[in-house]
Amino acid sequence: MKPYDSPHIDDKRKTIEFFIQNGCANQISLSGSFNHWAQDVLLMEPGEDGMWKIEIPLLPKGNYKYKFFIDDKMWVEDVDNPVREPDGFNGWNSILMIH
């Protein structure tokens, strides 16, 4: 069970936490417009019961597109985030909004 919805913005700590549930993955990374869609930089940490997590520094105000990249082959939107838009490849980009 995850402690927060994904993404979770912590204003006190000035961080953003992302979570994804996947019991089969060997590696999951966070990729988005904030890191030029790099697929191997923001590696998530596996936790109990297939819950993966990553914490990044709070980003400047704005809207950011992101996805999770699983096992170097599969792009997945953040199913816990209802804010999304078509990615142009028959899928979805999740949208992170920092106010």
C-alpha positions as CSV (number, residue, x, y, z in Angstrom):
1,M,0.0,0.0,0.0
2,K,1.4,3.4,-1.0
3,P,1.4,6.2,1.5
4,Y,0.3,8.8,-1.0
5,D,-1.3,9.2,-4.5
6,S,1.2,9.6,-7.2
7,P,2.7,12.1,-7.7
8,H,2.9,13.5,-4.2
9,I,4.3,17.0,-3.8
10,D,5.8,17.7,-0.4
11,D,6.1,21.5,0.0
12,K,7.9,21.2,3.4
13,R,10.6,18.9,2.1
14,K,10.6,20.5,-1.4
15,T,10.3,17.1,-3.1
16,I,8.0,15.1,-5.4
17,E,7.4,11.4,-4.9
18,F,6.2,9.1,-7.7
19,F,4.8,5.6,-7.1
20,I,3.9,2.7,-9.4
21,Q,2.7,-0.8,-8.6
22,N,4.4,-3.5,-10.6
23,G,5.3,-6.9,-9.1
24,C,7.0,-8.2,-12.3
25,A,9.4,-5.5,-13.3
26,N,13.2,-5.7,-12.9
27,Q,13.7,-2.0,-13.5
28,I,11.5,1.1,-13.7
29,S,12.6,4.6,-14.4
30,L,10.8,8.0,-14.3
31,S,11.1,9.8,-17.6
32,G,9.6,13.1,-18.7
33,S,9.9,16.6,-20.1
34,F,11.8,17.6,-17.0
35,N,14.7,15.3,-17.8
36,H,14.5,15.3,-21.6
37,W,12.8,11.9,-21.5
38,A,16.1,10.2,-20.4
39,Q,15.3,6.5,-19.8
40,D,18.1,5.6,-17.5
41,V,18.7,8.5,-15.1
42,L,15.8,8.5,-12.6
43,L,15.7,4.9,-11.5
44,M,13.0,4.0,-9.1
45,E,13.5,2.0,-5.9
46,P,11.6,-1.3,-5.6
47,G,9.7,-1.8,-2.3
48,E,7.4,-4.2,-0.6
49,D,4.6,-5.9,-2.5
50,G,5.8,-4.6,-5.9
51,M,5.5,-0.9,-5.0
52,W,8.2,1.2,-6.7
53,K,9.1,4.8,-5.6
54,I,11.3,7.7,-6.5
55,E,11.7,11.1,-4.9
56,I,13.0,14.0,-6.9
57,P,13.6,17.7,-6.0
58,L,10.6,20.0,-6.4
59,L,10.5,21.4,-9.9
60,P,9.9,25.0,-10.9
61,K,6.3,26.1,-11.5
62,G,4.8,24.7,-14.7
63,N,3.3,21.6,-16.3
64,Y,5.5,18.6,-17.1
65,K,4.7,15.5,-19.1
66,Y,6.0,12.2,-17.8
67,K,5.8,8.4,-17.9
68,F,7.3,5.3,-16.4
69,F,9.7,3.2,-18.5
70,I,9.7,-0.4,-17.5
71,D,12.4,-3.0,-18.2
72,D,13.9,-0.9,-21.1
73,K,10.9,-1.7,-23.3
74,M,7.5,-0.5,-22.1
75,W,6.2,3.0,-21.5
76,V,3.3,3.3,-19.0
77,E,1.4,6.4,-17.8
78,D,0.8,7.0,-14.1
79,V,-2.5,5.3,-13.6
80,D,-2.9,7.2,-10.2
81,N,-2.8,10.6,-11.9
82,P,-6.0,11.4,-13.8
83,V,-4.4,14.4,-15.5
84,R,-3.1,13.2,-18.9
85,E,-3.0,13.8,-22.6
86,P,-2.5,11.7,-25.7
87,D,1.2,11.0,-26.4
88,G,0.9,10.8,-30.2
89,F,1.7,7.1,-30.1
90,N,-1.7,5.6,-29.1
91,G,-0.9,6.1,-25.4
92,W,-1.0,8.7,-22.7
93,N,1.4,11.1,-21.1
94,S,0.7,11.9,-17.5
95,I,0.8,15.6,-16.5
96,L,2.5,16.9,-13.4
97,M,1.3,20.4,-12.5
98,I,3.4,22.5,-10.1
99,H,1.7,25.7,-9.0
